[in-house]
Amino acid sequence: MKNLPFISILFLFIAQFWGCKKDAGNSSTNPKQSELSAWGIQGNFFASKSLNKTYNFYFDQKDESLFEINNCGPTVATMASLWEDSLFNKTPLDARNTIKPTGEWWSTRDIVNYLGYDKINTKYDTLANIEQLVQNYINQNKLIILCLDMYYVTYNPVYEDHVQKFYQDNIGSGHFLLVKGYLKTDAHFYLEVYDPNSWGQVYHNGSTAGSLKGKNRYYLSDDIKTATDNWWKYAIIVDTYNSKFLALNSYRTTPNQKSIPIAYGK
């Protein structure tokens, strides 16, 4: 009987702890939820992963250079190179001056070649299941480059939203995107991308005020699927940086690269 007060106190503590745990488990408020909703992302947060760095590796293709309107390819390749190597010090203009300096659209092969010049391995993969492919490679810490017709990605006129396309394009608008993450809700699967087509547009409100609109943009997987089906049904996987490469353009790609059709983006 001497232990009764102690047992009573212990029981009370357990009951209080269980009540708190139960309340927490029933809470529908995710720490990210309010911000994501403000960005226009639909559904309750489920999972995400972003291949971020401690330094900025985003570039806007608008850089006042002569061929900036056609520089999505050089810009995406530059972002991928800087992501792989923090000491990489070239710009999209340097990439343009290296390949097709007279301003033509870059091809998927040009992307692979330029990354090879900078000792970065690449490989191709098919886009049979975009959600599975993106989640698989992002979880392996590998960037993905897509070439697609942005006409098929829905335009979103709400200026402060972070989802879908923030500009309008005509059909046949080949474009390159750098996929550097994903976000899943109970409603949708979003690709987190660096879209080089910011053209100086920035957000004005919230935690991302002042940030270029193409940086950390979220595109619905269904739209990306349609846009790639109508342009290029493959992905370039940015594999690894290899400091042992000595020869120019000494890179690895999938053995069947010659059978992969070439696509172009501006």
VMD Tcl script that draws the C-alpha trace (Angstrom):
set ca {
  {0.00 0.00 0.00}
  {2.99 2.30 0.49}
  {3.52 2.30 -3.29}
  {0.02 3.49 -4.07}
  {0.85 7.22 -4.43}
  {3.74 6.41 -6.79}
  {1.55 4.10 -8.89}
  {-1.15 6.75 -9.07}
  {1.34 9.38 -10.23}
  {2.80 7.00 -12.81}
  {-0.66 6.17 -14.14}
  {-1.53 9.86 -14.37}
  {1.70 10.58 -16.30}
  {1.03 7.74 -18.76}
  {-2.52 8.90 -19.32}
  {-1.41 12.46 -20.00}
  {1.35 11.30 -22.37}
  {-1.05 9.06 -24.29}
  {-3.58 11.85 -24.58}
  {-0.94 14.18 -26.04}
  {0.23 11.50 -28.44}
  {-3.30 10.81 -29.56}
  {-3.99 14.50 -30.17}
  {-0.78 14.85 -32.18}
  {-1.62 11.81 -34.26}
  {-5.01 13.21 -35.14}
  {-3.65 16.60 -36.16}
  {-4.06 17.28 -39.89}
  {-1.69 20.27 -39.84}
  {1.66 19.55 -41.47}
  {4.40 22.13 -40.80}
  {4.72 22.70 -44.57}
  {1.04 22.68 -45.35}
  {0.15 26.36 -45.00}
  {3.05 27.49 -47.17}
  {2.39 24.87 -49.82}
  {-1.26 25.87 -49.96}
  {-0.23 29.50 -50.38}
  {1.90 28.42 -53.32}
  {-1.10 26.81 -55.02}
  {-0.10 23.21 -54.34}
  {-3.21 21.09 -53.95}
  {-3.74 18.33 -51.41}
  {-2.18 17.40 -48.10}
  {1.59 17.03 -47.97}
  {2.76 13.44 -48.15}
  {6.47 13.29 -49.08}
  {9.19 15.24 -50.87}
  {12.88 15.37 -51.63}
  {14.94 18.24 -53.07}
  {18.51 18.03 -54.30}
  {19.44 21.41 -52.90}
  {22.89 22.80 -52.26}
  {24.24 25.28 -49.76}
  {25.00 27.58 -52.69}
  {22.89 28.90 -55.54}
  {23.07 26.99 -58.82}
  {20.08 28.53 -60.60}
  {20.52 30.68 -63.72}
  {17.98 32.71 -65.67}
  {18.49 32.29 -69.41}
  {17.82 36.02 -69.73}
  {21.35 37.33 -69.31}
  {21.47 40.13 -71.89}
  {23.53 37.94 -74.24}
  {22.88 37.94 -77.97}
  {21.07 34.57 -78.09}
  {19.40 34.53 -74.68}
  {16.03 33.64 -76.20}
  {17.47 30.31 -77.40}
  {19.60 29.60 -74.34}
  {17.51 27.17 -72.29}
  {19.88 24.32 -73.24}
  {23.11 26.12 -72.31}
  {21.48 27.38 -69.12}
  {20.22 23.98 -67.95}
  {23.59 22.36 -68.73}
  {25.34 25.08 -66.74}
  {23.05 24.57 -63.76}
  {23.68 20.82 -63.82}
  {27.43 21.37 -64.02}
  {27.44 23.77 -61.09}
  {25.30 21.39 -59.07}
  {27.83 18.62 -59.67}
  {30.87 20.80 -58.97}
  {30.71 23.80 -56.64}
  {33.95 25.11 -58.19}
  {32.47 25.21 -61.69}
  {32.80 28.83 -62.79}
  {31.38 28.96 -66.32}
  {28.20 30.70 -67.36}
  {25.44 29.88 -69.88}
  {27.18 32.30 -72.24}
  {30.34 30.19 -71.98}
  {28.26 27.13 -72.88}
  {26.74 28.94 -75.85}
  {30.18 30.00 -77.06}
  {31.33 26.38 -76.83}
  {28.47 24.76 -78.77}
  {26.53 26.45 -81.59}
  {27.92 29.97 -80.98}
  {25.72 31.36 -83.76}
  {22.58 30.85 -81.68}
  {20.86 27.67 -82.90}
  {18.65 25.63 -80.57}
  {20.64 23.15 -78.51}
  {19.84 19.45 -78.86}
  {19.69 16.69 -76.30}
  {23.02 15.48 -77.72}
  {24.51 18.95 -77.16}
  {23.50 18.73 -73.48}
  {25.21 15.36 -73.11}
  {28.31 16.56 -74.97}
  {28.68 19.71 -72.88}
  {28.34 17.82 -69.62}
  {30.94 15.40 -70.97}
  {33.33 18.26 -71.59}
  {33.02 19.02 -67.89}
  {33.69 15.40 -66.89}
  {30.09 14.63 -65.95}
  {28.69 11.20 -66.78}
  {25.20 10.93 -68.23}
  {22.81 8.25 -69.33}
  {19.42 8.09 -71.01}
  {16.24 6.55 -69.67}
  {12.73 6.22 -71.05}
  {9.72 8.01 -69.58}
  {7.28 5.14 -69.39}
  {6.40 6.12 -65.82}
  {7.48 9.66 -64.99}
  {6.55 9.54 -61.31}
  {8.48 6.33 -60.74}
  {11.50 7.53 -62.74}
  {11.71 10.89 -60.98}
  {11.30 9.46 -57.52}
  {13.83 6.71 -58.22}
  {16.61 8.96 -59.52}
  {16.04 11.84 -57.12}
  {16.23 9.35 -54.24}
  {19.58 8.29 -55.70}
  {20.68 11.96 -55.67}
  {20.74 12.24 -59.46}
  {19.42 15.19 -61.42}
  {17.17 14.72 -64.45}
  {17.05 16.83 -67.61}
  {13.89 16.79 -69.73}
  {13.26 18.11 -73.24}
  {9.57 18.77 -73.81}
  {6.97 20.91 -75.53}
  {5.91 23.43 -72.88}
  {2.71 24.16 -74.80}
  {1.22 21.10 -73.08}
  {2.02 22.31 -69.56}
  {-0.96 24.25 -68.18}
  {-0.52 28.00 -67.84}
  {-1.28 29.38 -64.37}
  {-2.13 33.13 -64.37}
  {-2.04 33.45 -60.55}
  {1.17 35.42 -60.14}
  {2.21 34.26 -56.66}
  {1.47 30.57 -57.26}
  {4.50 28.29 -57.61}
  {2.73 25.61 -59.64}
  {2.48 25.04 -63.36}
  {3.73 27.29 -66.16}
  {4.03 31.02 -65.45}
  {4.39 31.99 -69.12}
  {2.52 31.19 -72.33}
  {3.91 29.28 -75.31}
  {2.76 28.24 -78.75}
  {2.72 24.62 -79.82}
  {6.17 23.43 -80.84}
  {7.88 25.24 -77.97}
  {10.72 22.83 -77.31}
  {12.33 23.54 -73.94}
  {14.75 22.06 -71.40}
  {14.00 21.69 -67.69}
  {16.24 20.59 -64.84}
  {14.35 18.31 -62.43}
  {15.89 18.54 -58.95}
  {13.19 17.16 -56.70}
  {9.63 15.99 -56.25}
  {6.70 16.69 -53.97}
  {3.81 14.32 -53.31}
  {0.46 15.20 -51.85}
  {-2.62 13.04 -51.47}
  {-3.91 14.72 -54.63}
  {-0.95 15.08 -57.00}
  {2.66 14.28 -57.82}
  {4.73 17.39 -58.61}
  {8.14 17.64 -60.22}
  {10.29 20.28 -58.56}
  {12.17 21.96 -61.37}
  {14.59 24.70 -62.24}
  {13.00 26.28 -65.29}
  {15.49 28.70 -66.90}
  {12.68 30.72 -68.51}
  {12.26 33.26 -65.68}
  {13.12 36.35 -67.72}
  {13.58 38.39 -64.58}
  {10.14 37.65 -63.11}
  {10.18 37.30 -59.32}
  {7.70 36.54 -56.57}
  {6.63 39.51 -54.46}
  {5.16 37.92 -51.31}
  {5.95 35.38 -48.62}
  {9.16 33.51 -47.89}
  {10.15 33.44 -51.57}
  {9.77 37.17 -52.21}
  {12.47 38.28 -54.62}
  {13.13 34.75 -55.89}
  {13.01 34.16 -59.64}
  {9.83 32.35 -60.68}
  {11.60 29.54 -62.52}
  {13.50 28.53 -59.39}
  {11.79 25.69 -57.50}
  {8.71 25.62 -59.73}
  {6.30 22.70 -59.35}
  {4.88 21.02 -62.46}
  {2.22 18.31 -62.41}
  {3.47 14.92 -63.55}
  {0.46 14.41 -65.82}
  {1.24 17.59 -67.77}
  {4.93 16.71 -68.00}
  {3.97 13.29 -69.32}
  {1.86 14.86 -72.09}
  {4.55 17.43 -72.88}
  {7.27 14.78 -73.20}
  {5.07 12.36 -75.14}
  {4.60 15.12 -77.69}
  {8.29 16.03 -77.92}
  {10.91 13.63 -76.46}
  {9.97 10.50 -74.49}
  {13.32 10.18 -72.75}
  {15.31 11.72 -69.92}
  {18.96 12.60 -69.50}
  {20.17 11.40 -66.12}
  {23.01 13.45 -64.68}
  {25.01 10.65 -63.15}
  {28.36 11.47 -61.56}
  {31.26 13.86 -61.79}
  {34.48 11.98 -62.52}
  {37.65 13.89 -61.68}
  {39.74 11.16 -63.30}
  {38.55 12.06 -66.80}
  {41.38 13.64 -68.77}
  {40.34 13.45 -72.41}
  {37.95 16.02 -73.83}
  {34.42 14.66 -74.24}
  {35.30 11.48 -72.37}
  {31.92 10.64 -70.87}
  {29.76 7.57 -70.46}
  {26.25 7.18 -71.80}
  {23.95 4.24 -72.24}
  {25.19 1.85 -74.96}
  {22.09 2.42 -77.09}
  {22.52 6.20 -77.31}
  {22.68 6.06 -81.12}
  {19.14 4.64 -81.18}
  {17.78 7.52 -79.07}
  {16.28 10.24 -81.29}
  {17.55 13.79 -80.92}
  {15.27 16.60 -79.76}
  {15.81 20.35 -79.48}
  {14.91 23.14 -77.09}
  {15.14 26.94 -77.01}
}
mol new
graphics top color blue
foreach p $ca { graphics top sphere $p radius 0.5 }
foreach p [lrange $ca 0 end-1] q [lrange $ca 1 end] { graphics top cylinder $p $q radius 0.2 }
display resetview
